[in-house]
Amino acid sequence: MKHKNSISRRKFVKNAVLLTAAFPAAGSFSKQSDISKTPAAEPVALKWLDSEAPVKLSGATWGVPWPKGVLKKDVSLNLENKDGKSISLQSWPLAQWPDGSLKWTAHAIGANANLPEGLTLKPGKAPTSAKQIKVDETSKSIDIDTGIISCKLNKSGNIIISSISRNGKPALQHGKLVLLVQDRAENEPGESVNSELFDGRIESVAIEQKGPVRAVVKIEGKHSTGKKNLLPFVIRLYFYEGSDAIRIMHTIVFDGDENKDFIAGLGVRFAVPLQDELYNRHVRFTGEKHGVFSEAVRGLTGLRRDPGQAVSDAQVGGKATQDASTFPATVSKRLNYIPAFGDYTLFQPTPDSFEIQKRTKGGHGWIQSAFGGRSSGMGYLGSPLGGVAFGIRNFWQSHPAQLDIRDAQTELAEVTMWLWAPKAAAMDLRFYHDGMGQDTYEKQRDALEITYEDYEPEFGRPVGIARTSELSIQILAATPTNAELSNLASAIQNPAQIICDANYYSKVGIFGGAFSAVSNKNPLEEKINRQLDFYFDYYQKQVDQRRWYGFWNFGDVMHTYDDDRHVWRYDVGGFAWDNSELSTDLWLWYYFLRTGKNDVFRMAEAMTRHTGEVDVHHIGPFSPLGSRHNVQHWGCSAKQLRISTAANRRFYYYLTADERVGDLMREQIHADRTLREIIPGRKIGQVAPKNDSKEELASISFGTDWGALSAAWLTEWERTGDEKMKTKLLNSMETIAGQPHGFFTGVSTMDLNTGKFESADPKQLSVSHLSSVFGLAEICAELIQTFELPEFEKAWVRYCELYNATPEEQKAVLGESLTKLNLKQGHSRLTAFASLRKKDKVLAARAWSEFYGGEAGIKKPVLKVTQLTGPLVLNPIDEAEGVSTNAVAQWGLAAMQCLAFAGSELK
């Protein structure tokens, strides 16, 4: 089979790196298509996610979708503010349509843009700035100048950031990764714990973008003692034109022995040169609700002898004091007797409390300085002549976290941003039970009947799970005011994000057109909207009330509720963490696209980060599969593509152009080969194909397996133009359509080289209620929208029409009726899609009947919560009757897609 639009991945990536405001390389998507007669791209109105322009912008990146055939390959784009003033812009392609036009584009602006409300993206040449980023590379280092700060990065060794200066003044040096590992989780009386210090050793460095507005450097390596390597890492550093900040994306993959390697500290460390007098050296930490801890290394206030109000005011305000010679003699001649506190620690052990301690120096005791609830996780060290602000995003949410300042009384202080706090207990990733005798498949299936946990020895290990964290370093020209530092902390916690209006997203029809913008013209739709809002608000509050936080937990929600204990079933087998079960991720993202709400975006973002990293094995024997829901995110022996699917990641990638999420989706393109070894249905009779001596065949289901594979292949092709991915995808689509019963065939053997399925036995008829509820419905809608394959559309629409049909209707088409079906309400969206493609009002009415019938879903949605307090429960909580995550996610997706596909028949 031969297809058009060939491009090598290497060529596309190279072009994307070099693109600036225009799109000269976008044409390399297609050499043969002619879209010169298609409509011209119209201006796209943009807005800030958080409703108003940020107080201080350090740069922003976002994605914009385009209808098929509209954005030509050679069109340049310009960004204007409401006054018609153009803003320096960097643009590059994210995805293509089959005709060679652009499907998604990415854009970046720097820190010096004039950015009120009313931004518009339109065809036109973008201006360049005098402060555009400069990137110089040698065999040993990379130098990046944003116009404000200059940064030198090493390409080998254990020092990643060699130095950073602002306007020629050194501000930071020796930036590195640190890891503390101990050989026990805790020590019993009389036992000792041995620990080792690792630092990050660079193995490869790549410049992914080099300006003019945005530069990105990717650094990969491992933590090492010189004798032992542990925890591979991926670090990305982001620089923006005119910005004094560096955004750091920090990813680690666990590759240790969870029974021997207990992480006691994980962080980023750097040195800060200090030359000012000790009383002009300032330390700051942000707390909660704009609170700021503010002190000097050598304090001049509260002394027995008063230095004078001017001196006190200057020090408290972070301003330069008068020279010490002008102080009252009662103070100036005794400065050496005032303790200099060089060490400070902000420690957040739980989501509800932090403490700040300080001491004069090592070897001396700590004193308690302050306590609080939820720190926003930013610190500052410097003088009135400048310093470094540093912070961790989602600081308290990802506890235990810690910020350290050491040796601030010397000429070279040390700062460490701890993603796992050394003051906390060591990280313990061991499985939570001993197997309870489940040494055969029969016993494991029997145990599943009581705890819903799919257990198998050695399958509950954490090897391969990952965690991505976001940090920031900002080089300031002076000590910030408390208000300024609070604003900087807010900017880290809620980064500036530009989005399109929900009506535009809906009009373009992105992601299969499986949503519509909110409308309250129909009272019945208005009622659905209220219910959608209620469910989101309820889960958002549950996250906080139930404290679904922590380094490995933040971003996920729980699966099922325990009405008797008034808790979610956090300790019961497969009922605990949700791990994307029944498409919770998709529910949140489609709800965001429909509403444009910032709190929905933030919750969906956190879930994407979590489910794409923690719930997936990125290395090891299970790579790149995900783990089914469990008490521990990695604990279930059901390692499946339905969890790791790229379908859950595509939203965030295209809306933000996030490179790490791009990596996660690329991991999935060869996942079909893992299914040869980790057979999803191995406990219920699924076996590897026979006569596979060349290891080129795999048993692949058309539902959760192929749905995930097709999402990965589609995404890789539209991102890179990889012809092999497109061929494999189209081959698989055509051979599913060619099966005796299409999607109702259920499973067949795939040739891993070509993507073609073997033709199954005509007598084979198989269907599962899970097949289409992990992204298959949504990705098929997008495949039909993208490619013109009538036979595939026919096969999918037939599946959509017949799944919820009567037994008689099923038998008339398939020769027999379908049995053991479930999730009828969730599948109403399939009926709605069939009604749209067939333009069948009867099917549309049937879809709404199925939706409101609520079978195997939510029959009577509630808008009421019951508030419980002690002594019945530990903490005040809300309960909503009949709410479970599976049901809510499926109800939400069905509601939104029925509105999108059959909304005109809602009566």
C-alpha positions, -999 to 999 in steps of 0.1 A, spaced: 0 0 0 13 34 -9 3 67 6 10 104 0 26 130 23 59 114 30 84 131 54 111 118 76 108 123 113 143 137 115 136 163 88 103 174 104 118 178 138 147 198 124 123 221 106 101 225 137 132 235 157 142 262 132 108 277 125 102 312 138 72 334 130 66 320 95 60 284 85 85 278 57 90 241 67 53 233 72 51 225 35 74 196 40 43 178 54 32 173 18 48 177 -16 17 168 -37 -13 183 -21 -28 215 -35 -48 236 -10 -44 269 -29 -82 270 -35 -92 264 1 -105 293 23 -79 316 39 -73 313 76 -94 338 96 -82 356 128 -84 336 160 -94 354 192 -73 343 221 -76 348 259 -59 341 291 -69 309 309 -71 328 342 -93 355 326 -68 383 329 -33 390 318 -6 380 344 9 406 366 44 395 355 49 373 324 80 352 320 69 338 287 40 316 275 35 288 250 1 275 237 -15 256 208 -41 266 183 -62 242 161 -72 249 125 -100 234 103 -89 210 76 -75 228 46 -75 263 61 -40 271 72 -18 268 42 17 255 45 34 288 37 13 311 58 30 333 84 11 342 116 11 374 136 -1 381 171 -18 415 179 -31 430 211 -64 449 213 -47 481 201 -35 464 169 1 463 180 21 433 169 39 411 194 71 392 189 60 356 182 76 322 175 54 296 158 59 260 147 37 232 135 23 206 159 1 185 136 -10 181 100 -42 172 81 -39 146 53 -41 174 26 -9 190 39 -27 219 57 -19 224 94 -41 210 121 -24 224 151 2 251 155 22 261 185 32 297 195 54 313 221 57 349 234 84 363 256 85 384 287 84 418 272 51 416 253 24 442 259 -3 418 268 -37 431 278 -69 413 270 -79 410 234 -51 390 217 -57 380 181 -37 355 160 -40 362 123 -21 357 90 8 382 87 44 386 94 54 388 131 80 413 142 112 404 159 126 419 191 160 433 198 161 410 229 156 378 210 172 347 224 208 339 213 220 303 215 256 294 209 268 258 211 303 244 213 316 208 219 315 213 256 288 238 264 257 257 254 254 295 260 219 310 261 212 347 263 176 359 268 185 396 266 183 397 304 202 367 317 230 346 303 232 309 311 260 285 304 250 248 303 275 219 303 273 190 280 290 165 303 299 159 339 277 164 369 272 202 367 242 209 344 241 247 349 276 260 350 266 296 356 239 322 353 244 360 353 222 390 349 236 420 330 271 405 335 267 400 373 272 364 384 240 352 402 241 314 402 265 285 396 271 248 399 234 238 392 231 200 396 207 172 405 210 154 439 197 122 451 199 106 486 193 69 489 193 47 520 192 9 523 162 8 547 128 24 548 133 30 586 156 17 612 144 -4 641 161 1 676 197 -10 673 198 -10 635 217 14 614 207 30 581 234 34 554 229 63 529 246 74 497 246 107 479 242 106 441 244 134 417 231 137 382 256 127 355 249 140 320 247 115 291 232 135 263 222 171 256 200 183 227 188 218 217 152 213 208 144 249 201 168 279 197 147 310 195 141 337 186 114 338 213 118 304 230 147 281 236 145 245 250 173 223 260 168 186 268 193 169 291 193 132 299 214 111 322 215 91 354 221 98 391 255 83 400 279 78 429 307 69 404 301 32 412 264 29 410 238 44 387 202 50 397 171 69 386 175 80 349 164 116 345 152 139 317 156 176 324 142 203 301 152 239 306 130 266 290 141 301 282 120 330 268 129 363 251 134 391 276 129 368 306 149 366 338 134 331 346 143 295 337 115 269 338 127 235 347 109 202 339 124 175 360 115 138 353 129 107 370 122 71 362 125 45 390 148 17 381 160 6 415 152 -23 438 123 -11 459 134 -35 487 168 -20 489 168 15 473 148 39 495 148 75 482 155 98 511 159 130 491 155 141 455 162 176 443 180 204 424 209 222 440 228 253 430 252 278 446 246 316 450 276 339 453 272 366 480 294 396 486 272 420 505 273 427 542 255 400 563 229 425 573 221 432 536 216 395 528 180 386 526 161 354 530 124 350 519 99 321 519 63 323 507 36 308 529 -1 307 521 -26 334 512 1 358 501 20 354 534 58 358 533 85 349 558 111 378 556 144 380 574 180 390 570 210 368 577 222 392 604 192 409 618 193 445 630 158 448 645 147 438 680 182 444 694 188 459 729 203 488 711 184 505 683 201 511 650 176 537 640 143 536 622 159 542 588 182 512 592 154 490 604 130 500 577 156 494 550 165 460 563 129 449 567 120 462 532 150 444 516 166 477 507 203 486 512 210 501 546 234 529 553 270 519 557 277 504 592 299 533 600 268 555 601 251 533 626 249 544 662 282 533 679 262 512 703 254 490 674 282 493 649 310 483 673 291 452 683 279 438 650 301 408 654 281 398 684 248 396 665 243 359 653 244 354 616 219 328 606 232 311 575 210 280 572 172 280 566 147 252 558 111 253 547 97 219 552 62 208 540 56 172 553 19 171 547 -6 190 526 -18 209 556 14 221 575 48 235 570 75 247 593 105 271 589 137 266 609 170 283 609 204 279 625 237 298 625 256 271 607 262 234 607 270 218 640 247 240 659 211 237 669 180 246 649 155 271 662 118 271 652 110 302 632 75 298 618 46 275 611 19 275 586 -5 255 565 1 253 527 32 270 515 33 281 478 68 269 477 90 298 468 122 311 483 146 339 477 183 345 486 201 377 477 207 413 485 194 447 474 217 443 444 200 411 433 195 375 440 178 343 431 141 334 435 134 297 433 103 276 436 85 243 431 51 241 414 24 223 434 47 224 464 22 214 491 2 193 468 32 171 460 45 168 496 69 160 512 88 190 498 115 211 512 135 243 504 170 246 519 194 275 521 228 267 535 259 288 543 243 322 535 268 337 559 297 328 536 306 340 501 290 310 484 257 299 497 239 267 486 202 263 477 184 230 473 149 226 460 139 192 473 111 174 454 113 147 481 122 162 514 151 146 533 134 156 566 106 133 557 106 95 560 122 77 531 102 68 500 88 33 504 76 17 471 73 -19 483 41 -38 475 16 -35 503 9 -72 509 27 -105 506 4 -121 479 -17 -140 504 -10 -173 486 -22 -162 452 3 -184 432 -20 -195 404 -43 -178 380 -73 -197 396 -65 -182 430 -59 -148 415 -92 -148 397 -109 -160 429 -94 -132 449 -105 -107 423 -141 -116 433 -136 -103 468 -112 -73 466 -114 -65 429 -76 -67 428 -58 -83 399 -27 -97 416 2 -116 402 36 -122 418 63 -97 407 37 -76 387 32 -51 415 68 -37 413 74 0 407 102 -5 382 96 19 353 72 44 369 81 80 365 74 114 380 77 148 364 80 180 385 81 216 375 105 241 391 116 277 384 147 298 389 145 335 385 174 360 386 162 392 401 179 426 400 170 434 436 154 419 466 116 418 458 90 432 480 69 407 498 40 415 474 63 410 444 76 376 457 40 365 464 31 374 428 61 354 415 49 324 436 14 327 421 29 328 386 47 295 393 17 278 408 -6 290 380 16 296 349 3 320 323 -16 300 297 -33 313 265 -63 295 251 -90 299 225 -126 304 231 -148 273 236 -169 283 207 -138 283 185 -127 248 197 -162 235 190 -164 252 156 -131 237 144 -143 203 156 -111 191 172 -108 157 189 -135 142 168 -160 170 174 -171 151 205 -182 182 224 -200 214 218 -197 248 235 -220 254 264 -255 267 254 -285 273 277 -310 279 249 -327 245 255 -339 240 292 -330 203 290 -295 212 279 -293 237 307 -302 210 332 -274 188 318 -250 217 321 -258 221 358 -253 184 363 -219 185 345 -209 214 367 -220 197 398 -200 165 391 -168 185 384 -173 207 415 -179 177 436 -147 159 425 -126 190 428 -138 194 464 -132 157 471 -96 161 460 -91 186 488 -114 171 515 -99 136 510 -64 150 507 -56 132 474 -22 147 474 14 136 476 44 131 454 31 99 438 -6 106 442 -13 142 432 -35 144 400 -54 111 405 -88 105 421 -103 75 438 -124 48 420 -152 38 443 -169 50 476 -175 30 508 -208 43 521 -204 24 554 -171 39 564 -178 72 546 -145 70 528 -133 62 494 -121 26 492 -84 36 494 -74 2 509 -95 -22 490 -78 -39 461 -90 -25 427 -114 0 442 -88 25 453 -68 48 429 -87 53 396 -57 52 371 -78 66 342 -104 38 345 -133 44 321 -117 76 308 -117 101 337 -90 120 318 -112 124 288 -142 135 308 -121 164 323 -106 174 290 -138 175 270 -154 193 299 -127 219 297 -130 223 259 -167 228 264 -165 254 291 -130 269 290 -129 270 328 -95 275 343 -100 252 374 -110 224 350 -78 229 330 -57 228 361 -73 196 374 -70 179 340 -34 191 337 -25 175 370 -43 143 360 -24 142 327 9 146 344 1 119 370 -16 93 348 10 96 320 39 92 344 31 74 376 5 49 362 27 38 333 59 17 331 84 36 310 112 11 312 114 -26 322 95 -57 312 61 -39 313 71 -9 293 52 10 279 20 -4 294 0 12 322 -14 -4 354 -51 -9 361 -66 7 392 -52 -4 426 -43 5 461 -9 15 447 -8 31 413 16 5 399 3 -24 419 -22 -42 396 -10 -71 375 -33 -60 346 -7 -40 326 -27 -26 297 -26 0 269 -60 13 280 -42 31 308 -11 43 289 -30 53 258 -19 84 240 -56 93 237 -55 106 272 -24 128 266 -33 145 232 -54 172 247 -27 187 269 0 183 243 -19 201 216 -32 229 239 3 235 254 29 220 231 44 203 261 75 183 251 74 158 279 39 148 271 51 145 235 77 120 248 50 100 266 29 96 235 59 86 214 67 58 239 34 42 228 40 37 191 56 3 195 35 -9 224 20 -36 202 53 -55 206 50 -56 244 16 -73 240 34 -103 227 49 -108 261 23 -93 284 -9 -107 270 -38 -87 284 -62 -117 286 -37 -143 297 -57 -153 328 -89 -159 308 -76 -178 278 -60 -153 255 -28 -167 241 0 -156 218 -4 -164 181 9 -197 169 36 -201 142 53 -169 152 90 -179 150 100 -144 137 82 -127 166 62 -105 143 26 -113 154 5 -104 184 -31 -110 195 -46 -75 196 -82 -66 206 -100 -41 185 -111 -22 216 -88 -12 244 -57 -24 226 -61 -11 191 -79 20 203 -47 29 222 -24 19 193 -44 39 168 -43 70 190 -5 67 192 0 61 155 -23 89 145 -6 113 168 29 103 157 19 106 120 2 140 123 31 153 144 59 141 122 45 130 89 61 95 95 48 75 65 53 42 83 30 52 111 3 63 86 6 31 66 4 10 97 -26 29 109 -45 27 76 -37 -9 72 -51 -17 106 -83 4 99 -88 -14 66 -83 -49 80 -107 -43 109 -133 -31 84 -126 -62 64 -133 -86 93 -164 -109 89 -181 -89 116 -160 -57 117 -155 -44 152 -178 -72 165 -150 -97 156 -134 -84 187 -98 -96 184 -74 -109 158 -38 -115 151 -18 -84 139 13 -83 118 35 -60 139 54 -48 109 25 -38 87 -4 -33 112 -26 -56 91 -50 -80 110 -55 -115 98 -91 -123 88 -108 -141 117 -131 -171 117 -165 -159 103 -181 -176 133 -161 -155 157 -183 -129 174 -170 -110 204 -179 -78 222 -169 -63 255 -185 -34 273 -150 -20 280 -139 -19 244 -151 16 235 -150 33 269 -112 39 271 -110 64 242 -119 41 213 -152 60 206 -134 93 206 -104 83 185 -126 66 159 -146 98 155 -113 116 149 -100 90 125 -133 92 105 -129 130 106 -93 128 94 -92 100 67 -116 91 40 -120 54 45 -157 46 38 -154 10 48 -139 18 82 -166 44 88 -193 19 79 -178 -7 103 -175 17 132 -210 32 126 -225 -3 125 -208 -11 159 -222 22 173 -257 15 160 -259 -22 171 -243 -22 205 -274 -8 222 -298 -21 197 -325 -47 204 -315 -84 203 -337 -87 172 -319 -59 154 -285 -74 164 -295 -108 152 -308 -95 119 -273 -80 111 -249 -103 130 -267 -136 128 -271 -137 166 -278 -113 194 -251 -100 217 -250 -111 254 -235 -98 286 -235 -62 275 -231 -34 300 -227 4 303 -257 11 282 -259 47 293 -222 53 285 -227 37 250 -256 61 242 -229 84 228 -221 57 202 -257 57 192 -256 95 189 -226 93 167 -243 68 144 -273 91 142 -250 119 131 -232 100 104 -264 84 91 -285 116 96 -310 95 114 -334 113 138 -348 80 151 -313 69 162 -308 104 178 -340 100 198 -329 65 208 -296 79 220 -314 103 244 -336 75 256 -306 54 264 -289 83 281 -318 92 303 -326 55 310 -294 53 329 -289 16 326 -255 6 341 -249 42 347 -266 70 367 -303 67 366 -311 97 388 -283 123 388 -282 143 421 -274 179 427 -273 175 464 -246 167 489 -248 157 525 -223 173 549 -209 150 576 -189 161 606 -174 145 637 -177 123 656 -192 103 627 -162 111 605 -127 123 611 -129 155 592 -159 174 577 -168 159 543 -194 161 516 -211 130 503 -232 127 471 -255 97 468 -247 72 441 -215 88 429 -187 66 415 -159 78 393 -166 53 365 -202 63 364 -196 100 365 -169 99 338 -191 79 315 -222 100 323 -202 131 315 -188 118 282 -222 105 272 -239 138 280 -214 159 261 -213 137 231 -250 133 229 -253 170 229 -226 173 202 -239 146 179 -276 146 186 -283 179 204 -310 190 180 -331 160 190 -330 167 227 -367 172 234 
